[in-house]
Amino acid sequence: MMVVLSGLLAASLAIGLPVGSAYADEPTDGTGADTSATEVLDSLEVKGRAPKTGYKRTQFGKAWADVDHNGCDTRNDILNRDLTGVRHKWRTHNCVVKSGKLHDPYTGKDIKFKKGKKTSTAVQIDHVVALSDAWQKGAQKLSEERRTALANDPYNLLAVQGRANQKKSDGDAATWLPSNKGFRCEYVARQIGVKHKYSLWVTQAEKEAMAKVLSSCPTQTVPDYTGVKDSTAEKTTESEQTEQTQTEQTQTEQSAEQAQQTQQTTQAPALEPAPAPAPAPQPAPQQDVYYQNCTAARAAGAAPIYQGQPGYRSQLDRDHDGVACE
């Protein structure tokens, strides 16, 4: 079978024809980066939209899973990548983004991000190829592992304005395009790269919409893997400096307190020390699940842990916002 498919592919390439379904049926390993977006679009299979029956977000794995096992969930990985001036929550190992600024590619506007129940939604993480759209155009045939990879692939993710993301919903290029016209070519080219990588097809209307956008930028290539300037080193340094400053302040306060205590001891007559109060009895844990630390919670797939859920402890909720191991 592989020999036949290889022969068909070689023959198609030799005569300059689109590779068609024989090529699209085989999983692809890359996005076609740096190749003409129009050529890669022509290589995608064109079919009708399959029924949405059976689609659930869980078909693509746990939302924002730590698939690269770097100790940070996918949402914060993308915020760290796409935002500038990032500040992290203390003691989250430069993972949880507390604040920053986004230059939104969908609207061209600058948005200030601040983590909070009422503010976090201002910046959302969009699947460039919506998962529902992917489900109806080939993802049903992918393994669960492959679908999980698609849902967490940085290539298919962008931090964007929340309202724009909600307006897009699960639309494809035939039904929605960014209001920022200067980003449309790259947006469409990235969708093409995602579909090439995961062997997804396009509808005829979608292909025509993509081709129309690309006609205004005939030299547009499929973007590289991230397509976003990597300023991780700068952000990490800033976070480390913040943590170091806080540590130095704590040490200074402790030194001042110790000096004051020493001075008081020298000037005042020695007094008989009062007996230390007996420690208050600690209540027994009320939950059946216990995680020694957030690393253990993440390894068990339980993070984040919300207050009231098994395994939640205030010691794991460092900012006391009711969510542990974010």
FIRODREN-725678 format. One record per residue: residue number from 1; residue in one letter; x negated, y, z of N, C-alpha, C in turn. Coordinates in steps of 0.05 Angstrom, whole numbers, plus 5000, padded with zeros to 4 digits. Layout:
<nodes>
resi,resn,nu,nv,nw,cau,cav,caw,cu,cv,cw
NUM,a,X,Y,Z,X,Y,Z,X,Y,Z $
...
</nodes>
This chain:
<nodes>
resi,resn,nu,nv,nw,cau,cav,caw,cu,cv,cw
1,m,4983,4976,5000,5000,5000,5000,4983,5025,5000 $
2,m,4963,5026,5018,4946,5050,5019,4930,5053,4993 $
3,v,4922,5031,4981,4908,5033,4955,4925,5046,4934 $
4,v,4951,5038,4933,4969,5049,4913,4974,5079,4918 $
5,l,4978,5086,4944,4983,5114,4950,4958,5131,4944 $
6,s,4934,5120,4950,4910,5135,4944,4907,5139,4914 $
7,g,4914,5118,4898,4913,5121,4870,4932,5142,4859 $
8,l,4957,5142,4870,4976,5162,4862,4967,5190,4868 $
9,l,4955,5193,4892,4946,5220,4900,4923,5229,4882 $
10,a,4904,5211,4877,4881,5218,4860,4891,5226,4832 $
11,a,4910,5210,4822,4920,5216,4795,4934,5243,4794 $
12,s,4950,5249,4815,4964,5274,4815,4945,5297,4816 $
13,l,4925,5295,4833,4905,5317,4835,4890,5320,4809 $
14,a,4884,5298,4796,4868,5299,4772,4882,5315,4750 $
15,i,4909,5313,4749,4923,5326,4727,4935,5352,4736 $
16,g,4930,5359,4762,4939,5385,4772,4968,5387,4779 $
17,l,4982,5364,4784,5010,5365,4792,5013,5364,4822 $
18,p,5036,5374,4832,5041,5372,4861,5041,5343,4869 $
19,v,5032,5338,4893,5029,5310,4901,5055,5297,4908 $
20,g,5076,5313,4915,5102,5301,4919,5105,5284,4943 $
21,s,5126,5268,4943,5133,5252,4966,5113,5230,4973 $
22,a,5099,5220,4953,5080,5199,4959,5058,5209,4978 $
23,y,5052,5236,4976,5032,5248,4993,5045,5256,5020 $
24,a,5069,5267,5019,5082,5277,5043,5090,5255,5062 $
25,d,5094,5231,5052,5102,5209,5069,5079,5200,5088 $
26,e,5055,5206,5080,5032,5198,5097,5025,5220,5116 $
27,p,5020,5215,5142,5013,5236,5161,4989,5251,5151 $
28,t,4990,5277,5154,4967,5294,5147,4951,5301,5172 $
29,d,4925,5305,5169,4908,5311,5192,4903,5341,5195 $
30,g,4908,5357,5175,4902,5385,5177,4924,5403,5166 $
31,t,4919,5429,5168,4939,5448,5159,4935,5458,5131 $
32,g,4913,5451,5119,4907,5463,5092,4896,5491,5095 $
33,a,4884,5497,5118,4873,5524,5123,4854,5533,5101 $
34,d,4855,5558,5095,4838,5572,5075,4844,5563,5047 $
35,t,4866,5548,5043,4875,5540,5016,4898,5559,5009 $
36,s,4902,5564,4983,4924,5580,4974,4950,5571,4986 $
37,a,4964,5589,5000,4990,5582,5012,5010,5572,4991 $
38,t,5009,5584,4968,5028,5576,4946,5022,5548,4938 $
39,e,4997,5540,4935,4990,5513,4927,4998,5493,4948 $
40,v,4994,5500,4974,5002,5481,4995,5032,5479,4996 $
41,l,5046,5501,4992,5076,5500,4991,5085,5481,4969 $
42,d,5072,5483,4945,5080,5465,4923,5075,5436,4929 $
43,s,5057,5430,4949,5052,5402,4956,5072,5391,4975 $
44,l,5089,5408,4987,5108,5398,5006,5132,5386,4992 $
45,e,5143,5365,5004,5167,5352,4992,5191,5370,4996 $
46,v,5208,5371,4976,5233,5387,4977,5256,5368,4979 $
47,k,5271,5371,5001,5294,5354,5006,5316,5370,5021 $
48,g,5339,5358,5023,5361,5371,5037,5356,5368,5067 $
49,r,5370,5385,5082,5368,5384,5112,5382,5359,5122 $
50,a,5368,5344,5139,5380,5320,5151,5399,5329,5174 $
51,p,5417,5311,5182,5435,5318,5204,5420,5324,5230 $
52,k,5431,5342,5246,5419,5349,5271,5425,5329,5293 $
53,t,5440,5308,5286,5449,5288,5305,5425,5277,5321 $
54,g,5428,5276,5347,5407,5264,5364,5386,5284,5373 $
55,y,5387,5309,5364,5366,5328,5371,5369,5336,5401 $
56,k,5348,5335,5415,5345,5345,5442,5317,5356,5446 $
57,r,5314,5376,5463,5287,5386,5468,5269,5365,5479 $
58,t,5281,5346,5494,5264,5325,5506,5254,5305,5485 $
59,q,5264,5306,5461,5253,5289,5439,5225,5298,5433 $
60,f,5217,5322,5441,5190,5333,5436,5174,5334,5461 $
61,g,5180,5317,5481,5165,5316,5505,5173,5337,5526 $
62,k,5160,5336,5549,5166,5356,5570,5158,5384,5561 $
63,a,5175,5403,5566,5170,5431,5558,5144,5441,5570 $
64,w,5127,5452,5552,5102,5464,5560,5084,5445,5576 $
65,a,5081,5421,5567,5064,5402,5579,5035,5409,5576 $
66,d,5018,5400,5594,4989,5405,5593,4977,5383,5576 $
67,v,4982,5385,5550,4973,5363,5532,4943,5362,5528 $
68,d,4929,5384,5532,4900,5384,5529,4886,5379,5555 $
69,h,4901,5375,5577,4890,5367,5603,4869,5387,5613 $
70,n,4874,5413,5608,4856,5433,5618,4865,5445,5644 $
71,g,4886,5433,5656,4896,5443,5682,4915,5467,5679 $
72,c,4922,5474,5655,4939,5497,5650,4961,5490,5630 $
73,d,4986,5497,5636,5008,5490,5618,5006,5506,5591 $
74,t,5020,5496,5571,5018,5507,5544,5027,5536,5543 $
75,r,5048,5543,5558,5058,5570,5557,5036,5590,5566 $
76,n,5023,5584,5588,5002,5602,5598,4978,5601,5580 $
77,d,4972,5578,5568,4950,5577,5548,4955,5598,5526 $
78,i,4979,5599,5516,4985,5618,5494,4985,5647,5503 $
79,l,4996,5652,5527,4995,5679,5538,4966,5688,5541 $
80,n,4949,5670,5551,4921,5677,5554,4908,5682,5527 $
81,r,4917,5669,5507,4905,5672,5480,4914,5698,5466 $
82,d,4940,5704,5469,4952,5725,5452,4953,5753,5466 $
83,l,4953,5753,5493,4955,5779,5507,4927,5791,5511 $
84,t,4926,5817,5515,4902,5831,5522,4905,5843,5550 $
85,g,4882,5850,5562,4883,5862,5588,4896,5843,5609 $
86,v,4891,5817,5605,4904,5797,5622,4894,5798,5651 $
87,r,4913,5796,5669,4906,5792,5697,4921,5766,5706 $
88,h,4906,5750,5722,4917,5724,5730,4926,5725,5759 $
89,k,4944,5707,5766,4950,5702,5794,4925,5691,5807 $
90,w,4920,5701,5831,4896,5693,5845,4897,5663,5852 $
91,r,4874,5650,5849,4870,5622,5855,4887,5603,5837 $
92,t,4890,5611,5812,4903,5593,5793,4883,5585,5772 $
93,h,4857,5588,5777,4835,5580,5759,4839,5593,5732 $
94,n,4845,5620,5732,4849,5635,5707,4870,5623,5689 $
95,c,4891,5612,5701,4913,5600,5685,4937,5617,5684 $
96,v,4951,5621,5706,4977,5634,5707,4973,5664,5702 $
97,v,4985,5674,5680,4983,5702,5673,5002,5719,5689 $
98,k,4992,5739,5703,5008,5756,5720,5017,5781,5704 $
99,s,5000,5791,5687,5006,5815,5671,4988,5817,5647 $
100,g,4996,5833,5628,4979,5837,5604,4995,5853,5584 $
101,k,4984,5856,5560,4998,5871,5539,4997,5855,5513 $
102,l,5020,5854,5500,5023,5839,5474,5027,5858,5451 $
103,h,5012,5855,5430,5018,5869,5405,5035,5849,5390 $
104,d,5061,5852,5390,5080,5833,5379,5078,5831,5349 $
105,p,5071,5808,5338,5069,5805,5309,5096,5807,5294 $
106,y,5118,5800,5308,5144,5800,5295,5156,5827,5291 $
107,t,5150,5846,5310,5162,5873,5308,5140,5894,5304 $
108,g,5115,5888,5310,5094,5907,5308,5092,5926,5332 $
109,k,5108,5920,5353,5109,5937,5377,5090,5926,5398 $
110,d,5081,5944,5416,5066,5936,5439,5084,5932,5463 $
111,i,5081,5910,5477,5099,5903,5499,5082,5897,5523 $
112,k,5090,5909,5545,5077,5903,5571,5090,5879,5583 $
113,f,5073,5860,5591,5083,5835,5604,5078,5836,5633 $
114,k,5098,5829,5649,5095,5826,5678,5110,5802,5687 $
115,k,5097,5784,5700,5109,5759,5708,5130,5765,5730 $
116,g,5154,5754,5727,5175,5758,5746,5201,5747,5736 $
117,k,5220,5742,5753,5246,5731,5746,5261,5748,5725 $
118,k,5258,5774,5727,5273,5792,5710,5256,5804,5687 $
119,t,5230,5798,5688,5212,5811,5669,5198,5792,5650 $
120,s,5195,5766,5658,5179,5748,5642,5191,5743,5614 $
121,t,5217,5746,5611,5230,5740,5585,5224,5761,5564 $
122,a,5211,5784,5572,5205,5804,5552,5185,5793,5531 $
123,v,5168,5774,5540,5150,5760,5522,5156,5730,5523 $
124,q,5162,5719,5500,5168,5690,5499,5149,5676,5479 $
125,i,5147,5650,5482,5130,5634,5464,5148,5621,5443 $
126,d,5143,5629,5418,5160,5619,5396,5146,5596,5381 $
127,h,5162,5576,5374,5153,5555,5356,5156,5567,5328 $
128,v,5134,5571,5314,5135,5583,5287,5154,5566,5269 $
129,v,5150,5540,5269,5170,5522,5258,5187,5512,5281 $
130,a,5211,5521,5283,5229,5514,5305,5232,5484,5307 $
131,l,5234,5474,5332,5235,5445,5336,5260,5433,5324 $
132,s,5282,5448,5326,5307,5438,5314,5304,5436,5284 $
133,d,5291,5456,5272,5287,5456,5243,5268,5433,5236 $
134,a,5248,5428,5252,5229,5406,5247,5244,5379,5249 $
135,w,5262,5377,5268,5278,5352,5272,5294,5346,5247 $
136,q,5305,5366,5234,5322,5362,5211,5306,5359,5185 $
137,k,5279,5362,5187,5263,5361,5163,5239,5343,5166 $
138,g,5243,5320,5179,5222,5300,5180,5213,5291,5207 $
139,a,5216,5308,5228,5206,5301,5254,5220,5277,5267 $
140,q,5244,5271,5258,5258,5248,5268,5242,5222,5263 $
141,k,5226,5223,5242,5210,5199,5234,5183,5198,5249 $
142,l,5176,5219,5262,5150,5220,5276,5153,5205,5303 $
143,s,5130,5196,5313,5130,5183,5339,5134,5205,5361 $
144,e,5142,5197,5385,5146,5216,5406,5120,5230,5413 $
145,e,5098,5216,5411,5072,5228,5416,5066,5250,5396 $
146,r,5072,5244,5371,5067,5264,5349,5086,5288,5352 $
147,r,5111,5283,5360,5129,5306,5364,5120,5323,5388 $
148,t,5110,5310,5409,5100,5325,5432,5077,5343,5424 $
149,a,5060,5332,5407,5037,5347,5396,5047,5371,5380 $
150,l,5067,5367,5364,5078,5389,5348,5089,5411,5366 $
151,a,5103,5404,5388,5116,5423,5406,5095,5439,5421 $
152,n,5071,5428,5425,5051,5441,5442,5026,5450,5426 $
153,d,5028,5447,5399,5005,5454,5382,5002,5485,5381 $
154,p,4979,5495,5390,4975,5524,5389,4978,5536,5361 $
155,y,4974,5520,5341,4978,5530,5313,5007,5537,5308 $
156,n,5025,5523,5321,5054,5527,5317,5066,5546,5338 $
157,l,5049,5559,5354,5059,5576,5376,5049,5604,5375 $
158,l,5066,5623,5380,5058,5651,5382,5073,5665,5404 $
159,a,5059,5682,5419,5073,5699,5439,5086,5722,5424 $
160,v,5112,5726,5428,5127,5746,5413,5147,5760,5431 $
161,q,5159,5781,5420,5180,5795,5434,5204,5776,5439 $
162,g,5214,5776,5464,5235,5758,5471,5260,5761,5454 $
163,r,5268,5786,5448,5292,5791,5432,5289,5780,5404 $
164,a,5266,5784,5392,5261,5774,5365,5262,5744,5365 $
165,n,5251,5731,5385,5251,5702,5386,5279,5691,5388 $
166,q,5296,5705,5404,5323,5696,5407,5339,5700,5382 $
167,k,5334,5722,5368,5348,5728,5343,5340,5707,5321 $
168,k,5315,5699,5321,5306,5678,5302,5320,5652,5307 $
169,s,5323,5645,5333,5334,5619,5341,5320,5596,5327 $
170,d,5334,5579,5313,5321,5556,5299,5321,5561,5269 $
171,g,5322,5586,5260,5323,5591,5232,5297,5586,5217 $
172,d,5299,5581,5191,5275,5577,5174,5272,5602,5158 $
173,a,5253,5602,5139,5247,5626,5124,5270,5636,5106 $
174,a,5289,5618,5101,5312,5625,5084,5333,5641,5100 $
175,t,5331,5639,5127,5352,5653,5143,5340,5674,5162 $
176,w,5314,5674,5166,5302,5694,5184,5273,5699,5176 $
177,l,5266,5725,5177,5238,5733,5173,5232,5756,5193 $
178,p,5207,5759,5201,5200,5781,5220,5208,5808,5209 $
179,s,5217,5826,5226,5223,5853,5217,5197,5868,5209 $
180,n,5174,5860,5220,5148,5871,5213,5140,5859,5186 $
181,k,5146,5874,5164,5140,5863,5138,5111,5857,5133 $
182,g,5093,5872,5147,5065,5867,5144,5056,5840,5154 $
183,f,5073,5826,5169,5065,5800,5180,5079,5777,5165 $
184,r,5097,5783,5147,5113,5762,5135,5096,5742,5119 $
185,c,5076,5752,5105,5060,5733,5089,5045,5713,5107 $
186,e,5033,5723,5128,5019,5705,5146,5039,5686,5161 $
187,y,5062,5697,5168,5082,5681,5181,5091,5657,5164 $
188,v,5098,5663,5139,5107,5642,5120,5084,5622,5115 $
189,a,5060,5632,5112,5037,5615,5107,5031,5597,5131 $
190,r,5036,5607,5155,5032,5590,5179,5054,5568,5180 $
191,q,5078,5575,5173,5099,5554,5172,5092,5532,5152 $
192,i,5081,5541,5130,5072,5521,5110,5050,5503,5121 $
193,g,5031,5515,5135,5010,5500,5147,5020,5480,5167 $
194,v,5039,5488,5184,5051,5469,5204,5065,5446,5190 $
195,k,5080,5452,5169,5095,5431,5155,5076,5412,5140 $
196,h,5054,5423,5131,5034,5407,5117,5021,5388,5138 $
197,k,5015,5399,5161,5001,5383,5182,5018,5360,5192 $
198,y,5044,5365,5195,5061,5344,5207,5080,5331,5187 $
199,s,5073,5333,5161,5088,5319,5140,5118,5325,5141 $
200,l,5125,5351,5145,5153,5359,5145,5159,5370,5117 $
201,w,5185,5369,5110,5192,5378,5083,5206,5406,5085 $
202,v,5212,5417,5062,5226,5443,5061,5251,5439,5044 $
203,t,5272,5455,5049,5295,5455,5031,5289,5472,5007 $
204,q,5305,5470,4986,5301,5486,4962,5304,5515,4968 $
205,a,5324,5523,4985,5328,5551,4992,5304,5562,5008 $
206,e,5294,5545,5025,5271,5553,5042,5246,5557,5024 $
207,k,5242,5539,5006,5218,5541,4988,5220,5567,4971 $
208,e,5244,5572,4961,5247,5597,4945,5242,5622,4961 $
209,a,5252,5622,4986,5247,5645,5004,5217,5648,5010 $
210,m,5204,5626,5015,5175,5627,5020,5160,5637,4995 $
211,a,5167,5627,4972,5154,5635,4947,5158,5664,4941 $
212,k,5182,5675,4948,5188,5703,4943,5170,5721,4961 $
213,v,5166,5713,4986,5148,5728,5004,5120,5727,4993 $
214,l,5111,5703,4986,5083,5700,4977,5077,5713,4950 $
215,s,5098,5719,4935,5094,5733,4909,5083,5761,4913 $
216,s,5088,5772,4937,5077,5799,4943,5049,5798,4954 $
217,c,5039,5774,4959,5011,5770,4969,5000,5745,4957 $
218,p,4995,5745,4931,4986,5720,4917,4960,5708,4926 $
219,t,4944,5724,4940,4918,5713,4950,4920,5702,4979 $
220,q,4945,5702,4990,4948,5693,5017,4941,5664,5020 $
221,t,4924,5658,5039,4917,5630,5045,4930,5621,5070 $
222,v,4931,5595,5074,4941,5584,5099,4922,5592,5122 $
223,p,4933,5604,5144,4915,5614,5165,4898,5593,5177 $
224,d,4877,5601,5191,4860,5582,5205,4875,5572,5229 $
225,y,4861,5557,5246,4875,5542,5267,4890,5560,5287 $
226,t,4877,5581,5297,4891,5598,5316,4902,5623,5303 $
227,g,4886,5636,5285,4895,5660,5273,4897,5683,5292 $
228,v,4887,5680,5316,4888,5701,5336,4860,5704,5348 $
229,k,4852,5729,5352,4826,5734,5363,4824,5721,5391 $
230,d,4803,5706,5395,4799,5693,5421,4783,5711,5439 $
231,s,4796,5721,5460,4783,5739,5479,4783,5725,5506 $
232,t,4782,5698,5506,4783,5684,5531,4760,5691,5550 $
233,a,4736,5694,5538,4713,5700,5554,4716,5726,5569 $
234,e,4726,5747,5555,4730,5773,5568,4751,5771,5590 $
235,k,4773,5756,5585,4794,5754,5604,4785,5739,5629 $
236,t,4770,5718,5624,4760,5702,5646,4741,5719,5664 $
237,t,4724,5734,5651,4705,5751,5666,4721,5771,5684 $
238,e,4742,5783,5672,4757,5802,5687,4771,5789,5711 $
239,s,4782,5765,5706,4795,5751,5728,4775,5744,5750 $
240,e,4752,5734,5741,4732,5727,5761,4722,5751,5777 $
241,q,4720,5774,5764,4712,5798,5778,4733,5806,5798 $
242,t,4759,5804,5791,4780,5810,5809,4779,5793,5834 $
243,e,4775,5766,5829,4774,5748,5852,4750,5753,5869 $
244,q,4727,5760,5856,4703,5766,5871,4706,5791,5888 $
245,t,4719,5811,5877,4724,5836,5892,4742,5831,5916 $
246,q,4763,5814,5912,4780,5808,5934,4765,5792,5956 $
247,t,4748,5774,5948,4732,5759,5967,4713,5777,5982 $
248,e,4700,5796,5968,4681,5815,5981,4696,5833,6001 $
249,q,4720,5841,5994,4736,5858,6012,4743,5843,6037 $
250,t,4750,5817,6034,4757,5801,6057,4733,5797,6075 $
251,q,4709,5792,6063,4685,5788,6078,4677,5814,6093 $
252,t,4681,5837,6080,4675,5863,6093,4693,5868,6117 $
253,e,4719,5862,6113,4738,5865,6135,4731,5847,6159 $
254,q,4723,5822,6152,4716,5804,6174,4691,5813,6188 $
255,s,4671,5824,6173,4646,5833,6186,4652,5857,6204 $
256,a,4670,5875,6195,4677,5899,6211,4691,5890,6237 $
257,e,4708,5871,6234,4723,5861,6258,4704,5848,6278 $
258,q,4685,5832,6267,4665,5819,6285,4648,5840,6299 $
259,a,4640,5861,6285,4623,5882,6296,4638,5897,6319 $
260,q,4664,5902,6314,4680,5915,6334,4683,5898,6359 $
261,q,4687,5872,6355,4690,5854,6377,4664,5853,6393 $
262,t,4641,5853,6380,4615,5852,6393,4611,5877,6410 $
263,q,4618,5901,6399,4615,5926,6413,4632,5926,6438 $
264,q,4657,5916,6436,4675,5916,6459,4665,5897,6480 $
265,t,4653,5875,6472,4643,5855,6491,4619,5867,6506 $
266,t,4602,5883,6492,4578,5895,6505,4586,5916,6526 $
267,q,4607,5932,6519,4614,5955,6536,4632,5946,6560 $
268,a,4649,5927,6556,4668,5919,6577,4657,5896,6593 $
269,p,4664,5895,6619,4656,5873,6636,4668,5847,6626 $
270,a,4652,5826,6630,4662,5800,6621,4686,5792,6637 $
271,l,4706,5782,6624,4730,5773,6636,4733,5743,6632 $
272,e,4747,5731,6651,4752,5702,6649,4770,5697,6625 $
273,p,4761,5682,6606,4778,5677,6582,4804,5664,6590 $
274,a,4825,5673,6577,4851,5661,6582,4852,5634,6568 $
275,p,4866,5615,6579,4868,5589,6566,4883,5592,6539 $
276,a,4873,5577,6520,4885,5579,6493,4913,5567,6494 $
277,p,4932,5580,6481,4960,5568,6481,4960,5542,6466 $
278,a,4977,5525,6476,4980,5498,6463,4991,5502,6435 $
279,p,4981,5488,6416,4991,5491,6388,5020,5482,6386 $
280,a,5035,5497,6370,5063,5490,6366,5065,5464,6351 $
281,p,5083,5447,6359,5087,5422,6344,5096,5427,6316 $
282,q,5084,5412,6297,5091,5415,6269,5114,5396,6262 $
283,p,5134,5406,6249,5156,5388,6241,5147,5368,6220 $
284,a,5159,5345,6221,5152,5324,6202,5162,5332,6175 $
285,p,5148,5325,6154,5158,5331,6127,5185,5320,6122 $
286,q,5201,5336,6108,5229,5328,6102,5231,5314,6075 $
287,q,5210,5315,6059,5212,5302,6033,5196,5276,6032 $
288,d,5205,5259,6014,5192,5233,6011,5167,5235,5994 $
289,v,5164,5257,5978,5142,5259,5960,5122,5279,5971 $
290,y,5096,5272,5970,5076,5290,5981,5053,5291,5961 $
291,y,5045,5316,5953,5023,5320,5936,5001,5335,5951 $
292,q,4977,5324,5952,4956,5336,5967,4949,5364,5957 $
293,n,4950,5368,5931,4945,5394,5919,4959,5395,5892 $
294,c,4956,5418,5879,4970,5422,5853,4958,5404,5831 $
295,t,4933,5398,5833,4920,5380,5814,4935,5353,5814 $
296,a,4940,5343,5838,4955,5317,5841,4983,5320,5831 $
297,a,4996,5343,5836,5023,5347,5826,5024,5348,5795 $
298,r,5004,5361,5783,5004,5363,5754,4998,5335,5742 $
299,a,4980,5320,5755,4973,5293,5745,4998,5275,5746 $
300,a,5016,5280,5765,5040,5264,5767,5062,5274,5749 $
301,g,5057,5297,5735,5077,5308,5717,5099,5323,5731 $
302,a,5094,5331,5756,5115,5343,5772,5115,5373,5772 $
303,a,5092,5385,5763,5090,5414,5764,5104,5427,5740 $
304,p,5116,5451,5744,5118,5465,5769,5140,5453,5788 $
305,i,5137,5457,5814,5156,5447,5834,5171,5470,5846 $
306,y,5197,5469,5843,5214,5491,5853,5223,5485,5882 $
307,q,5226,5506,5898,5234,5503,5925,5260,5486,5927 $
308,g,5259,5466,5945,5282,5448,5948,5277,5422,5934 $
309,q,5258,5421,5915,5253,5396,5900,5233,5379,5917 $
310,p,5234,5353,5913,5215,5335,5927,5186,5343,5921 $
311,g,5169,5345,5941,5141,5351,5937,5135,5381,5941 $
312,y,5155,5398,5943,5150,5426,5947,5140,5431,5975 $
313,r,5118,5446,5977,5107,5455,6003,5098,5484,6000 $
314,s,5102,5500,6021,5095,5528,6019,5065,5531,6015 $
315,q,5049,5512,6023,5020,5513,6019,5013,5512,5989 $
316,l,5030,5500,5973,5025,5498,5944,5036,5523,5930 $
317,d,5053,5538,5943,5066,5562,5931,5051,5587,5941 $
318,r,5028,5593,5928,5010,5613,5939,5022,5641,5938 $
319,d,5040,5647,5918,5051,5674,5917,5079,5676,5930 $
320,h,5088,5653,5941,5113,5652,5956,5136,5662,5939 $
321,d,5137,5653,5913,5159,5661,5896,5179,5639,5892 $
322,g,5176,5617,5908,5194,5594,5905,5186,5574,5884 $
323,v,5163,5578,5871,5154,5560,5851,5125,5552,5857 $
324,a,5121,5527,5862,5094,5517,5869,5080,5505,5845 $
325,c,5054,5508,5844,5037,5496,5823,5046,5505,5795 $
326,e,5049,5531,5792,5057,5542,5765,5034,5538,5745 $
</nodes>
